[in-house]
């Protein structure tokens, strides 16, 4: 099977040291920049899951931006690099 490489992105995020009402998640992305220079502000985290990969964790986020676009982002804790998996269509994930 061919390994797919996802582009690294820049993300401004908060990492929680202890639980608070404002920071419910261990990692919270706020803004990200794609390799082509486009930037997006996270309006809402629609879904977050974590996945153990060896001794490390991958944090998967589906985020909604101010422009009503949806992106699947992943933080790889083995490298501390954020990656863009894909832009997703709202209808594929949410039936509200």
TITOR-354931 format. One record per atom (N, C-alpha, C, CB): x, z, y. Coordinates in pm, 1 decimal. Each point is the difference from the previous one (the first is absolute). Glycine has a CB too. Example, Ala and Ser with C-alpha at 12.3 -4.5 7.8 and 13.67 -1.06 7.14 Angstrom:
BEGIN
<pt><px>1319.0</px><pz>780.0</pz><py>-569.0</py></pt>
<pt><px>-89.0</px><pz>0.0</pz><py>119.0</py></pt>
<pt><px>90.0</px><pz>0.0</pz><py>120.0</py></pt>
<pt><px>-189.2</px><pz>124.6</pz><py>-117.3</py></pt>
<pt><px>154.2</px><pz>-196.6</pz><py>222.3</py></pt>
<pt><px>82.0</px><pz>6.0</pz><py>119.0</py></pt>
<pt><px>-77.0</px><pz>73.0</pz><py>109.0</py></pt>
<pt><px>118.4</px><pz>-214.5</pz><py>-62.8</py></pt>
//
This chain:
BEGIN
<pt><px>83.8</px><pz>0.0</pz><py>-117.2</py></pt>
<pt><px>-83.8</px><pz>0.0</pz><py>117.2</py></pt>
<pt><px>88.9</px><pz>0.0</pz><py>124.4</py></pt>
<pt><px>-184.6</px><pz>121.5</pz><py>-125.1</py></pt>
<pt><px>149.1</px><pz>-202.8</pz><py>221.6</py></pt>
<pt><px>75.7</px><pz>-12.9</pz><py>124.2</py></pt>
<pt><px>-30.4</px><pz>117.9</pz><py>91.6</py></pt>
<pt><px>-2.4</px><pz>-251.3</pz><py>-21.0</py></pt>
<pt><px>106.7</px><pz>309.9</pz><py>79.0</py></pt>
<pt><px>-17.3</px><pz>112.5</pz><py>91.4</py></pt>
<pt><px>-33.9</px><pz>-53.1</pz><py>138.7</py></pt>
<pt><px>161.5</px><pz>141.6</pz><py>-134.2</py></pt>
<pt><px>-267.5</px><pz>-89.3</pz><py>192.1</py></pt>
<pt><px>-42.2</px><pz>-43.7</pz><py>133.1</py></pt>
<pt><px>60.2</px><pz>94.2</pz><py>103.5</py></pt>
<pt><px>-216.1</px><pz>-97.7</pz><py>-91.6</py></pt>
<pt><px>272.0</px><pz>40.7</pz><py>194.7</py></pt>
<pt><px>60.5</px><pz>79.4</pz><py>106.7</py></pt>
<pt><px>-95.2</px><pz>5.3</pz><py>119.0</py></pt>
<pt><px>232.7</px><pz>-64.3</pz><py>-76.8</py></pt>
<pt><px>-261.8</px><pz>183.5</pz><py>122.1</py></pt>
<pt><px>-87.8</px><pz>18.9</pz><py>114.7</py></pt>
<pt><px>85.8</px><pz>26.0</pz><py>122.8</py></pt>
<pt><px>-185.9</px><pz>91.0</pz><py>-146.8</py></pt>
<pt><px>149.1</px><pz>-148.8</pz><py>263.4</py></pt>
<pt><px>84.8</px><pz>15.4</pz><py>118.3</py></pt>
<pt><px>0.7</px><pz>143.9</pz><py>52.2</py></pt>
<pt><px>-47.6</px><pz>-238.2</pz><py>57.8</py></pt>
<pt><px>164.9</px><pz>281.0</pz><py>-15.1</py></pt>
<pt><px>12.9</px><pz>131.6</pz><py>64.0</py></pt>
<pt><px>-61.5</px><pz>-8.6</pz><py>138.8</py></pt>
<pt><px>211.7</px><pz>54.6</pz><py>-131.0</py></pt>
<pt><px>-274.2</px><pz>54.9</pz><py>173.3</py></pt>
<pt><px>-62.1</px><pz>6.3</pz><py>132.1</py></pt>
<pt><px>42.9</px><pz>129.0</pz><py>68.9</py></pt>
<pt><px>-198.0</px><pz>-137.3</pz><py>-79.4</py></pt>
<pt><px>182.7</px><pz>141.4</pz><py>209.7</py></pt>
<pt><px>27.3</px><pz>120.6</pz><py>78.4</py></pt>
<pt><px>-131.7</px><pz>75.5</pz><py>17.5</py></pt>
<pt><px>196.2</px><pz>-110.7</pz><py>122.1</py></pt>
<pt><px>-193.6</px><pz>241.5</pz><py>-146.5</py></pt>
<pt><px>-121.5</px><pz>80.8</pz><py>10.5</py></pt>
<pt><px>30.8</px><pz>128.6</pz><py>76.2</py></pt>
<pt><px>-88.5</px><pz>-96.4</pz><py>-217.1</py></pt>
<pt><px>4.9</px><pz>125.8</pz><py>315.7</py></pt>
<pt><px>3.7</px><pz>130.5</pz><py>65.1</py></pt>
<pt><px>-98.8</px><pz>86.1</pz><py>-76.6</py></pt>
<pt><px>63.3</px><pz>-94.3</pz><py>231.9</py></pt>
<pt><px>-13.3</px><pz>207.2</pz><py>-285.8</py></pt>
<pt><px>-85.0</px><pz>84.0</pz><py>-84.0</py></pt>
<pt><px>35.1</px><pz>146.1</pz><py>17.5</py></pt>
<pt><px>-22.3</px><pz>-185.8</pz><py>-164.3</py></pt>
<pt><px>-68.0</px><pz>270.7</pz><py>116.9</py></pt>
<pt><px>23.4</px><pz>144.6</pz><py>-0.9</py></pt>
<pt><px>12.0</px><pz>44.0</pz><py>-144.9</py></pt>
<pt><px>-127.0</px><pz>34.1</pz><py>218.5</py></pt>
<pt><px>221.6</px><pz>55.0</pz><py>-244.2</py></pt>
<pt><px>15.3</px><pz>58.9</pz><py>-132.2</py></pt>
<pt><px>-30.2</px><pz>148.3</pz><py>14.6</py></pt>
<pt><px>174.5</px><pz>-173.0</pz><py>-73.9</py></pt>
<pt><px>-274.7</px><pz>217.3</pz><py>1.0</py></pt>
<pt><px>-49.8</px><pz>137.0</pz><py>12.0</py></pt>
<pt><px>93.3</px><pz>97.1</pz><py>-70.5</py></pt>
<pt><px>-235.1</px><pz>-85.8</pz><py>12.9</py></pt>
<pt><px>267.8</px><pz>194.4</pz><py>54.9</py></pt>
<pt><px>79.2</px><pz>107.5</pz><py>-60.0</py></pt>
<pt><px>-87.8</px><pz>107.3</pz><py>-61.9</py></pt>
<pt><px>178.9</px><pz>-45.0</pz><py>165.8</py></pt>
<pt><px>-299.3</px><pz>61.7</pz><py>-110.4</py></pt>
<pt><px>-97.7</px><pz>96.4</pz><py>-51.1</py></pt>
<pt><px>-139.0</px><pz>-50.9</pz><py>35.6</py></pt>
<pt><px>163.4</px><pz>194.7</pz><py>23.2</py></pt>
<pt><px>-265.7</px><pz>-156.8</pz><py>-98.0</py></pt>
<pt><px>-135.7</px><pz>-50.8</pz><py>25.4</py></pt>
<pt><px>-57.1</px><pz>47.3</pz><py>134.0</py></pt>
<pt><px>-35.7</px><pz>-4.2</pz><py>-246.4</py></pt>
<pt><px>-28.4</px><pz>-88.1</pz><py>317.1</py></pt>
<pt><px>-72.6</px><pz>32.5</pz><py>122.4</py></pt>
<pt><px>-128.2</px><pz>-82.1</pz><py>2.5</py></pt>
<pt><px>215.4</px><pz>54.6</pz><py>124.7</py></pt>
<pt><px>-306.0</px><pz>-21.2</pz><py>-35.0</py></pt>
<pt><px>-124.5</px><pz>-77.0</pz><py>10.7</py></pt>
<pt><px>26.7</px><pz>-142.9</pz><py>46.6</py></pt>
<pt><px>-124.0</px><pz>211.9</pz><py>49.9</py></pt>
<pt><px>221.0</px><pz>-230.2</pz><py>38.5</py></pt>
<pt><px>26.3</px><pz>-132.9</pz><py>55.9</py></pt>
<pt><px>83.2</px><pz>-88.8</pz><py>-92.5</py></pt>
<pt><px>-12.7</px><pz>102.7</pz><py>225.2</py></pt>
<pt><px>96.6</px><pz>-42.4</pz><py>-307.9</py></pt>
<pt><px>82.2</px><pz>-76.8</pz><py>-94.7</py></pt>
<pt><px>-41.5</px><pz>38.1</pz><py>-141.8</py></pt>
<pt><px>195.2</px><pz>-11.6</pz><py>164.4</py></pt>
<pt><px>-293.3</px><pz>-57.2</pz><py>-215.4</py></pt>
<pt><px>-50.8</px><pz>30.9</pz><py>-133.5</py></pt>
<pt><px>85.8</px><pz>-61.9</pz><py>-109.9</py></pt>
<pt><px>-229.1</px><pz>13.6</pz><py>96.4</py></pt>
<pt><px>294.7</px><pz>-127.5</pz><py>-67.3</py></pt>
<pt><px>82.5</px><pz>-70.0</pz><py>-98.3</py></pt>
<pt><px>146.7</px><pz>38.7</pz><py>15.6</py></pt>
<pt><px>-163.5</px><pz>-190.8</pz><py>-1.5</py></pt>
<pt><px>240.5</px><pz>180.7</pz><py>-107.2</py></pt>
<pt><px>143.1</px><pz>29.8</pz><py>7.4</py></pt>
<pt><px>72.3</px><pz>-97.3</pz><py>92.9</py></pt>
<pt><px>-9.9</px><pz>92.4</pz><py>-232.5</py></pt>
<pt><px>-34.7</px><pz>-218.8</pz><py>231.7</py></pt>
<pt><px>57.4</px><pz>-104.0</pz><py>84.9</py></pt>
<pt><px>-115.5</px><pz>-69.9</pz><py>70.8</py></pt>
<pt><px>202.2</px><pz>-32.2</pz><py>-154.3</py></pt>
<pt><px>-189.9</px><pz>13.3</pz><py>284.8</py></pt>
<pt><px>-105.1</px><pz>-65.7</pz><py>77.9</py></pt>
<pt><px>60.7</px><pz>-110.5</pz><py>86.0</py></pt>
<pt><px>-136.0</px><pz>213.1</pz><py>2.6</py></pt>
<pt><px>109.3</px><pz>-340.4</pz><py>-33.9</py></pt>
<pt><px>49.2</px><pz>-109.3</pz><py>84.6</py></pt>
<pt><px>-86.4</px><pz>-14.1</pz><py>125.1</py></pt>
<pt><px>88.4</px><pz>-118.8</pz><py>-203.7</py></pt>
<pt><px>-23.9</px><pz>92.3</pz><py>319.4</py></pt>
<pt><px>-72.1</px><pz>-15.5</pz><py>126.1</py></pt>
<pt><px>11.5</px><pz>-140.9</pz><py>59.0</py></pt>
<pt><px>39.6</px><pz>241.5</pz><py>40.9</py></pt>
<pt><px>73.6</px><pz>-303.8</pz><py>-56.9</py></pt>
<pt><px>23.3</px><pz>-132.7</pz><py>56.1</py></pt>
<pt><px>104.0</px><pz>-69.3</pz><py>-87.1</py></pt>
<pt><px>-56.9</px><pz>77.3</pz><py>237.0</py></pt>
<pt><px>44.8</px><pz>-211.3</pz><py>-251.3</py></pt>
<pt><px>100.2</px><pz>-72.0</pz><py>-77.5</py></pt>
<pt><px>30.2</px><pz>-135.1</pz><py>62.3</py></pt>
<pt><px>-76.7</px><pz>117.2</pz><py>-206.3</py></pt>
<pt><px>197.1</px><pz>-164.6</pz><py>176.0</py></pt>
<pt><px>47.0</px><pz>-128.7</pz><py>51.9</py></pt>
<pt><px>43.4</px><pz>-86.0</pz><py>-117.8</py></pt>
<pt><px>74.2</px><pz>104.8</pz><py>219.8</py></pt>
<pt><px>-122.9</px><pz>-229.2</pz><py>-220.9</py></pt>
<pt><px>34.3</px><pz>-95.2</pz><py>-104.1</py></pt>
<pt><px>132.0</px><pz>-68.4</pz><py>33.8</py></pt>
<pt><px>-244.1</px><pz>-35.6</pz><py>-51.6</py></pt>
<pt><px>310.5</px><pz>-28.0</pz><py>-46.8</py></pt>
<pt><px>128.0</px><pz>-66.9</pz><py>27.1</py></pt>
<pt><px>-8.1</px><pz>-108.5</pz><py>106.9</py></pt>
<pt><px>60.6</px><pz>48.3</pz><py>-233.3</py></pt>
<pt><px>-177.8</px><pz>-108.5</pz><py>253.7</py></pt>
<pt><px>-13.0</px><pz>-104.2</pz><py>102.3</py></pt>
<pt><px>-21.1</px><pz>57.3</pz><py>140.9</py></pt>
<pt><px>-94.6</px><pz>-149.5</pz><py>-176.1</py></pt>
<pt><px>94.5</px><pz>283.7</pz><py>189.0</py></pt>
<pt><px>-11.0</px><pz>64.1</pz><py>130.9</py></pt>
<pt><px>-139.1</px><pz>47.2</pz><py>37.6</py></pt>
<pt><px>186.2</px><pz>-140.0</pz><py>65.4</py></pt>
<pt><px>-289.1</px><pz>95.7</pz><py>-139.4</py></pt>
<pt><px>-135.8</px><pz>45.5</pz><py>31.3</py></pt>
<pt><px>-12.4</px><pz>149.5</pz><py>-31.8</py></pt>
<pt><px>-93.7</px><pz>-231.9</pz><py>-48.3</py></pt>
<pt><px>24.6</px><pz>304.7</pz><py>137.1</py></pt>
<pt><px>-20.8</px><pz>143.8</pz><py>-18.5</py></pt>
<pt><px>-147.8</px><pz>30.3</pz><py>-9.4</py></pt>
<pt><px>211.2</px><pz>49.7</pz><py>124.2</py></pt>
<pt><px>-244.2</px><pz>54.6</pz><py>-200.8</py></pt>
<pt><px>-137.3</px><pz>42.1</pz><py>-19.3</py></pt>
<pt><px>-8.0</px><pz>151.9</pz><py>8.0</py></pt>
<pt><px>-46.7</px><pz>-202.8</pz><py>-142.9</py></pt>
<pt><px>-61.3</px><pz>251.7</pz><py>203.3</py></pt>
<pt><px>-26.5</px><pz>143.6</pz><py>6.0</py></pt>
<pt><px>-103.2</px><pz>31.9</pz><py>-107.3</py></pt>
<pt><px>53.2</px><pz>12.2</pz><py>250.2</py></pt>
<pt><px>-24.6</px><pz>90.6</pz><py>-328.5</py></pt>
<pt><px>-91.6</px><pz>41.3</pz><py>-106.2</py></pt>
<pt><px>-117.5</px><pz>73.6</pz><py>63.1</py></pt>
<pt><px>189.8</px><pz>16.4</pz><py>-168.5</py></pt>
<pt><px>-307.6</px><pz>-69.3</pz><py>149.1</py></pt>
<pt><px>-121.7</px><pz>64.1</pz><py>50.0</py></pt>
<pt><px>-51.6</px><pz>101.6</pz><py>-100.8</py></pt>
<pt><px>-56.9</px><pz>-206.6</pz><py>130.9</py></pt>
<pt><px>67.5</px><pz>170.6</pz><py>-260.6</py></pt>
<pt><px>-54.1</px><pz>86.8</pz><py>-104.1</py></pt>
<pt><px>70.5</px><pz>-28.2</pz><py>-131.9</py></pt>
<pt><px>-223.1</px><pz>8.4</pz><py>117.4</py></pt>
<pt><px>248.9</px><pz>96.6</pz><py>-193.3</py></pt>
<pt><px>50.2</px><pz>-16.2</pz><py>-136.4</py></pt>
<pt><px>-121.8</px><pz>-7.2</pz><py>-90.9</py></pt>
<pt><px>219.1</px><pz>125.4</pz><py>49.1</py></pt>
<pt><px>-240.6</px><pz>-241.1</pz><py>-108.2</py></pt>
<pt><px>-118.9</px><pz>-19.9</pz><py>-82.7</py></pt>
<pt><px>19.6</px><pz>49.9</pz><py>-142.7</py></pt>
<pt><px>-57.2</px><pz>-196.5</pz><py>140.5</py></pt>
<pt><px>180.9</px><pz>190.9</pz><py>-189.8</py></pt>
<pt><px>27.1</px><pz>46.7</pz><py>-136.3</py></pt>
<pt><px>146.9</px><pz>37.6</pz><py>-9.5</py></pt>
<pt><px>-183.7</px><pz>-146.6</pz><py>-96.9</py></pt>
<pt><px>211.8</px><pz>257.4</pz><py>23.9</py></pt>
<pt><px>137.8</px><pz>40.8</pz><py>-24.5</py></pt>
<pt><px>9.6</px><pz>47.1</pz><py>-144.1</py></pt>
<pt><px>35.9</px><pz>64.9</pz><py>243.6</py></pt>
<pt><px>63.0</px><pz>-115.4</pz><py>-315.0</py></pt>
<pt><px>28.1</px><pz>46.9</pz><py>-135.3</py></pt>
<pt><px>150.5</px><pz>15.3</pz><py>-13.5</py></pt>
<pt><px>-207.4</px><pz>-113.4</pz><py>-94.8</py></pt>
<pt><px>247.8</px><pz>193.2</pz><py>-1.2</py></pt>
<pt><px>143.3</px><pz>14.0</pz><py>-26.9</py></pt>
<pt><px>25.4</px><pz>-35.6</pz><py>-145.6</py></pt>
<pt><px>24.8</px><pz>180.4</pz><py>177.3</py></pt>
<pt><px>97.1</px><pz>-228.2</pz><py>-203.5</py></pt>
<pt><px>37.3</px><pz>-45.7</pz><py>-132.9</py></pt>
<pt><px>141.3</px><pz>49.3</pz><py>-29.0</py></pt>
<pt><px>-150.7</px><pz>-205.3</pz><py>17.6</py></pt>
<pt><px>167.9</px><pz>274.9</pz><py>-128.6</py></pt>
<pt><px>133.3</px><pz>43.9</pz><py>-40.6</py></pt>
<pt><px>75.5</px><pz>-118.4</pz><py>-58.5</py></pt>
<pt><px>-83.6</px><pz>235.0</pz><py>-44.1</py></pt>
<pt><px>204.4</px><pz>-257.8</pz><py>93.1</py></pt>
<pt><px>88.4</px><pz>-104.3</pz><py>-51.3</py></pt>
<pt><px>133.2</px><pz>67.8</pz><py>-29.0</py></pt>
<pt><px>-117.2</px><pz>-188.7</pz><py>131.6</py></pt>
<pt><px>136.7</px><pz>226.5</pz><py>-255.5</py></pt>
<pt><px>117.5</px><pz>78.6</pz><py>-35.6</py></pt>
<pt><px>-8.7</px><pz>136.4</pz><py>66.4</py></pt>
<pt><px>138.8</px><pz>-209.1</pz><py>-25.1</py></pt>
<pt><px>-31.4</px><pz>246.8</pz><py>96.1</py></pt>
<pt><px>3.1</px><pz>129.0</pz><py>70.3</py></pt>
<pt><px>-57.8</px><pz>-10.2</pz><py>140.9</py></pt>
<pt><px>200.9</px><pz>62.7</pz><py>-133.9</py></pt>
<pt><px>-241.4</px><pz>-181.1</pz><py>173.1</py></pt>
<pt><px>-44.4</px><pz>-24.3</pz><py>137.0</py></pt>
<pt><px>-148.5</px><pz>-32.8</pz><py>5.5</py></pt>
<pt><px>229.0</px><pz>-80.5</pz><py>56.9</py></pt>
<pt><px>-281.2</px><pz>71.4</pz><py>65.6</py></pt>
<pt><px>-141.8</px><pz>-27.4</pz><py>20.7</py></pt>
<pt><px>-16.0</px><pz>-121.4</pz><py>89.7</py></pt>
<pt><px>-55.6</px><pz>243.7</pz><py>-28.6</py></pt>
<pt><px>-43.4</px><pz>-326.3</pz><py>-4.8</py></pt>
<pt><px>-42.5</px><pz>-107.0</pz><py>89.3</py></pt>
<pt><px>-133.6</px><pz>42.9</pz><py>59.2</py></pt>
<pt><px>122.4</px><pz>-181.8</pz><py>-134.4</py></pt>
<pt><px>-131.3</px><pz>185.2</pz><py>266.6</py></pt>
<pt><px>-124.8</px><pz>30.6</pz><py>68.8</py></pt>
<pt><px>-63.4</px><pz>-131.6</pz><py>43.8</py></pt>
<pt><px>87.3</px><pz>226.4</pz><py>78.7</py></pt>
<pt><px>-205.5</px><pz>-255.6</pz><py>-130.9</py></pt>
<pt><px>-72.2</px><pz>-123.5</pz><py>30.5</py></pt>
<pt><px>-110.7</px><pz>29.9</pz><py>100.8</py></pt>
<pt><px>51.6</px><pz>-93.4</pz><py>-230.2</py></pt>
<pt><px>-57.2</px><pz>14.2</pz><py>336.0</py></pt>
<pt><px>-101.3</px><pz>15.6</pz><py>103.6</py></pt>
<pt><px>-70.7</px><pz>-132.8</pz><py>22.3</py></pt>
<pt><px>133.5</px><pz>184.0</pz><py>109.3</py></pt>
<pt><px>-264.8</px><pz>-180.7</pz><py>-97.5</py></pt>
<pt><px>-74.6</px><pz>-112.2</pz><py>55.7</py></pt>
<pt><px>-44.8</px><pz>49.1</pz><py>136.2</py></pt>
<pt><px>-78.3</px><pz>-94.7</pz><py>-228.9</py></pt>
<pt><px>129.3</px><pz>28.4</pz><py>333.6</py></pt>
<pt><px>-27.3</px><pz>44.0</pz><py>136.3</py></pt>
<pt><px>-82.8</px><pz>-103.7</pz><py>73.6</py></pt>
<pt><px>213.4</px><pz>130.6</pz><py>1.7</py></pt>
<pt><px>-294.2</px><pz>-81.0</pz><py>90.3</py></pt>
<pt><px>-78.9</px><pz>-85.4</pz><py>88.9</py></pt>
<pt><px>65.8</px><pz>7.5</pz><py>136.9</py></pt>
<pt><px>-218.2</px><pz>37.0</pz><py>-131.1</py></pt>
<pt><px>241.6</px><pz>-152.5</pz><py>193.8</py></pt>
<pt><px>63.7</px><pz>-3.3</pz><py>131.0</py></pt>
<pt><px>-105.0</px><pz>-5.3</pz><py>110.1</py></pt>
<pt><px>199.9</px><pz>-114.8</pz><py>-99.1</py></pt>
<pt><px>-155.7</px><pz>126.6</pz><py>222.1</py></pt>
<pt><px>-91.0</px><pz>-10.6</pz><py>115.1</py></pt>
<pt><px>-70.1</px><pz>-135.2</pz><py>4.7</py></pt>
<pt><px>146.8</px><pz>157.6</pz><py>125.4</py></pt>
<pt><px>-81.3</px><pz>-260.2</pz><py>-180.6</py></pt>
<pt><px>-55.4</px><pz>-135.1</pz><py>0.5</py></pt>
<pt><px>-94.2</px><pz>-24.9</pz><py>-118.2</py></pt>
<pt><px>206.7</px><pz>-76.9</pz><py>116.2</py></pt>
<pt><px>-240.6</px><pz>182.8</pz><py>-190.4</py></pt>
<pt><px>-88.4</px><pz>-10.1</pz><py>-116.8</py></pt>
<pt><px>62.3</px><pz>-82.3</pz><py>-112.8</py></pt>
<pt><px>-195.5</px><pz>20.6</pz><py>153.5</py></pt>
<pt><px>327.5</px><pz>-15.2</pz><py>-165.4</py></pt>
<pt><px>69.5</px><pz>-63.6</pz><py>-111.0</py></pt>
<pt><px>41.9</px><pz>110.0</pz><py>-96.7</py></pt>
<pt><px>82.0</px><pz>-193.4</pz><py>146.1</py></pt>
<pt><px>-63.6</px><pz>157.2</pz><py>-271.5</py></pt>
<pt><px>31.2</px><pz>96.2</pz><py>-105.4</py></pt>
<pt><px>130.9</px><pz>-39.2</pz><py>-68.4</py></pt>
<pt><px>-246.4</px><pz>47.1</pz><py>-35.1</py></pt>
<pt><px>335.0</px><pz>51.2</pz><py>17.2</py></pt>
<pt><px>130.1</px><pz>-24.9</pz><py>-60.8</py></pt>
<pt><px>27.2</px><pz>104.3</pz><py>-107.6</py></pt>
<pt><px>84.5</px><pz>-102.9</pz><py>214.2</py></pt>
<pt><px>-19.2</px><pz>59.1</pz><py>-322.4</py></pt>
<pt><px>46.2</px><pz>88.7</pz><py>-106.1</py></pt>
<pt><px>148.8</px><pz>23.9</pz><py>25.7</py></pt>
<pt><px>-175.0</px><pz>-85.3</pz><py>-170.3</py></pt>
<pt><px>210.0</px><pz>210.1</pz><py>203.5</py></pt>
<pt><px>137.2</px><pz>40.4</pz><py>29.0</py></pt>
<pt><px>46.1</px><pz>98.1</pz><py>-106.3</py></pt>
<pt><px>-34.6</px><pz>-35.5</pz><py>247.9</py></pt>
<pt><px>165.0</px><pz>34.6</pz><py>-277.5</py></pt>
<pt><px>55.2</px><pz>93.0</pz><py>-98.8</py></pt>
<pt><px>126.7</px><pz>63.4</pz><py>55.4</py></pt>
<pt><px>-97.2</px><pz>-135.7</pz><py>-189.6</py></pt>
<pt><px>106.2</px><pz>268.0</pz><py>174.0</py></pt>
<pt><px>123.2</px><pz>72.4</pz><py>30.2</py></pt>
<pt><px>67.8</px><pz>33.2</pz><py>-131.8</py></pt>
<pt><px>-95.9</px><pz>96.5</pz><py>215.6</py></pt>
<pt><px>217.8</px><pz>-143.8</pz><py>-234.8</py></pt>
<pt><px>79.7</px><pz>27.7</pz><py>-119.9</py></pt>
<pt><px>92.8</px><pz>116.2</pz><py>33.1</py></pt>
<pt><px>-11.2</px><pz>-243.6</pz><py>-80.1</py></pt>
<pt><px>-11.2</px><pz>359.2</pz><py>19.3</py></pt>
<pt><px>80.5</px><pz>117.7</pz><py>34.1</py></pt>
<pt><px>141.4</px><pz>-6.0</pz><py>-56.6</py></pt>
<pt><px>-209.8</px><pz>130.6</pz><py>6.8</py></pt>
<pt><px>237.8</px><pz>-223.1</pz><py>-98.9</py></pt>
<pt><px>136.8</px><pz>-11.8</pz><py>-51.5</py></pt>
<pt><px>92.5</px><pz>-62.5</pz><py>104.3</py></pt>
<pt><px>-90.8</px><pz>-21.3</pz><py>-233.4</py></pt>
<pt><px>35.1</px><pz>-63.0</pz><py>320.4</py></pt>
<pt><px>80.5</px><pz>-66.1</pz><py>103.0</py></pt>
<pt><px>-43.7</px><pz>36.4</pz><py>141.8</py></pt>
<pt><px>36.6</px><pz>-186.4</pz><py>-159.7</py></pt>
<pt><px>-151.8</px><pz>253.4</pz><py>172.3</py></pt>
<pt><px>-62.0</px><pz>31.1</pz><py>128.7</py></pt>
<pt><px>-27.7</px><pz>-126.9</pz><py>80.5</py></pt>
<pt><px>117.4</px><pz>221.5</pz><py>0.0</py></pt>
<pt><px>-155.3</px><pz>-327.0</pz><py>-69.9</py></pt>
<pt><px>-32.7</px><pz>-127.9</pz><py>62.6</py></pt>
<pt><px>-148.5</px><pz>-27.3</pz><py>-17.4</py></pt>
<pt><px>233.2</px><pz>-88.1</pz><py>-43.0</py></pt>
<pt><px>-297.7</px><pz>48.3</pz><py>152.4</py></pt>
<pt><px>-139.1</px><pz>-44.5</pz><py>-3.3</py></pt>
<pt><px>-1.3</px><pz>-148.8</pz><py>-29.2</py></pt>
<pt><px>-72.3</px><pz>180.4</pz><py>163.6</py></pt>
<pt><px>-28.7</px><pz>-223.9</pz><py>-239.6</py></pt>
<pt><px>-13.8</px><pz>-141.6</pz><py>-33.5</py></pt>
<pt><px>-144.7</px><pz>-44.4</pz><py>18.7</py></pt>
<pt><px>191.0</px><pz>17.6</pz><py>-163.7</py></pt>
<pt><px>-206.6</px><pz>-144.2</pz><py>202.0</py></pt>
<pt><px>-131.3</px><pz>-61.4</pz><py>10.0</py></pt>
<pt><px>-29.6</px><pz>-67.4</pz><py>-132.8</py></pt>
<pt><px>22.6</px><pz>-34.3</pz><py>251.3</py></pt>
<pt><px>-129.3</px><pz>77.9</pz><py>-318.1</py></pt>
<pt><px>-39.2</px><pz>-62.4</pz><py>-125.6</py></pt>
<pt><px>-83.6</px><pz>-123.6</pz><py>29.9</py></pt>
<pt><px>5.2</px><pz>222.9</pz><py>-119.6</py></pt>
<pt><px>-108.3</px><pz>-206.2</pz><py>203.5</py></pt>
<pt><px>-83.8</px><pz>-113.6</pz><py>36.6</py></pt>
<pt><px>-99.1</px><pz>38.6</pz><py>107.9</py></pt>
<pt><px>25.3</px><pz>-92.4</pz><py>-230.1</py></pt>
<pt><px>-78.3</px><pz>-8.4</pz><py>297.0</py></pt>
<pt><px>-116.2</px><pz>20.5</pz><py>85.6</py></pt>
<pt><px>-120.0</px><pz>-17.7</pz><py>-91.7</py></pt>
<pt><px>116.8</px><pz>-83.1</pz><py>216.1</py></pt>
<pt><px>-214.8</px><pz>171.3</pz><py>-206.1</py></pt>
<pt><px>-114.1</px><pz>-3.4</pz><py>-92.0</py></pt>
<pt><px>-129.8</px><pz>-22.1</pz><py>76.9</py></pt>
<pt><px>121.7</px><pz>152.6</pz><py>-158.7</py></pt>
<pt><px>-220.6</px><pz>-202.3</pz><py>87.7</py></pt>
<pt><px>-132.4</px><pz>-22.2</pz><py>56.0</py></pt>
<pt><px>-82.2</px><pz>126.2</pz><py>-23.4</py></pt>
<pt><px>13.3</px><pz>-252.0</pz><py>-40.2</py></pt>
<pt><px>-80.7</px><pz>299.2</pz><py>140.7</py></pt>
<pt><px>-79.2</px><pz>122.7</pz><py>-9.0</py></pt>
<pt><px>-97.6</px><pz>-4.1</pz><py>-116.8</py></pt>
<pt><px>21.6</px><pz>27.3</pz><py>246.4</py></pt>
<pt><px>-82.3</px><pz>-139.6</pz><py>-271.0</py></pt>
<pt><px>-102.9</px><pz>-9.6</pz><py>-104.2</py></pt>
<pt><px>57.1</px><pz>21.1</pz><py>-140.3</py></pt>
<pt><px>-125.8</px><pz>-156.7</pz><py>147.5</py></pt>
<pt><px>255.6</px><pz>136.7</pz><py>-166.4</py></pt>
<pt><px>57.8</px><pz>18.9</pz><py>-132.1</py></pt>
<pt><px>12.8</px><pz>146.9</pz><py>-38.4</py></pt>
<pt><px>121.9</px><pz>-212.5</pz><py>32.2</py></pt>
<pt><px>-116.2</px><pz>300.7</pz><py>66.6</py></pt>
<pt><px>24.3</px><pz>141.4</pz><py>-26.8</py></pt>
<pt><px>-114.4</px><pz>93.1</pz><py>33.6</py></pt>
<pt><px>232.3</px><pz>-50.0</pz><py>40.4</py></pt>
<pt><px>-316.7</px><pz>11.7</pz><py>54.2</py></pt>
<pt><px>-97.6</px><pz>95.2</pz><py>51.3</py></pt>
<pt><px>-140.8</px><pz>-58.2</pz><py>-5.4</py></pt>
<pt><px>175.9</px><pz>98.5</pz><py>148.8</py></pt>
<pt><px>-264.5</px><pz>-24.7</pz><py>-208.0</py></pt>
<pt><px>-140.8</px><pz>-41.0</pz><py>-8.4</py></pt>
<pt><px>-85.0</px><pz>105.9</pz><py>67.6</py></pt>
<pt><px>40.1</px><pz>-126.7</pz><py>-216.0</py></pt>
<pt><px>-30.5</px><pz>133.7</pz><py>349.0</py></pt>
<pt><px>-71.7</px><pz>103.4</pz><py>74.8</py></pt>
<pt><px>-125.1</px><pz>-56.5</pz><py>62.2</py></pt>
<pt><px>214.1</px><pz>117.3</pz><py>45.7</py></pt>
//
